[in-house]
Amino acid sequence: MNKITVKIDGMMCGMCESHINDAIRRAFPVKKVTSSHTKGETVILTEKPIDETVLRAAIDATGYKVLSMESEPYEKKGLFGLGR
């Protein structure tokens, strides 16, 4: 699984977060997507890698600006992530 952290400029409220989340869900088959206007970031969990150009285009289409993007392998932590 991959974890993609996207820094986004322009989110001001919870509705902004929803617009970003909905745009990403429409464009990609993601496991989870959460946005925070206070942190100015969106975190995406996905099984398959996401094309950065397509992701930037999906977010740009909502009127927000991608500042940076970082991808890393994601391992589920906690009680249920023990590999049982």
N, C-alpha and C positions, 0 to 999 in steps of 0.2 A: 504494500500500500504506500502511496505517496502523500506527503503533506506539502501543500503549496501555500506560502504566506505572501499575500499581495498587499503592498502599501498603496493606499488610494487617497487621492486628494478630492475634497468636495463634499464628503458625507457630513451632514449636520444633525441628523436625527435618526430615529428608528425606521422611519419610512424610507430614508436613503438606503439604510442597510437592507431593507426588503427588496428595493429595486435591484440592488447589486446581486443579492442572493437569487432572486427570480431569474435574472439574466443569465447567471452561471448555470442554474439548473436547466434552463431551456437549451443552452448550448452544449452541455456536457452531461454524461451519466456519472454524477458524483455520488459518493456515499454520504457526505455531509458538507455543508457550507455554512459558515457563521461569519458575520461581519460586525465590526464595532466602530461606530463613528467617533467614539472618544479616543480609541487607539489609532484610528485611521487605517484599519487593516481588515482584510478578509482572509480567513483560513479555510482551505479546501482540502478535504480528504477524498482520495480517488484511487481506484484499483489500477487504472492505466494512466500513463503520462498524458498531460494535456499540452497541446501545442501553444506555446507562449504567444505567438502572433494572433491566433484565433481568440485566445483568452483576452488579450489586450483589446482586440476589436469588439468583443462582446461587451466589455466594460465601458469602452469609449462610446459605444452606441447609447449608453444610458446617460451620458453627459458628465461622467466622472472621469478623472485622469489617473492612470496607473503611474505611480512613481517608481516602484521597484517590485521585483518578483524573486522569490527564493523557494527552491524545491529541495526536499530532503526525504529520505526513507522514513516511514512512520511505522512504529511498532505500538500496538495497543498496550497500554499500561493498566495496572490494577488487577483486581481479583480475577476478572474474567479473561484477561489477556495472558494467562500462564501457559498457553499452548495445550490445554486439555482437549 
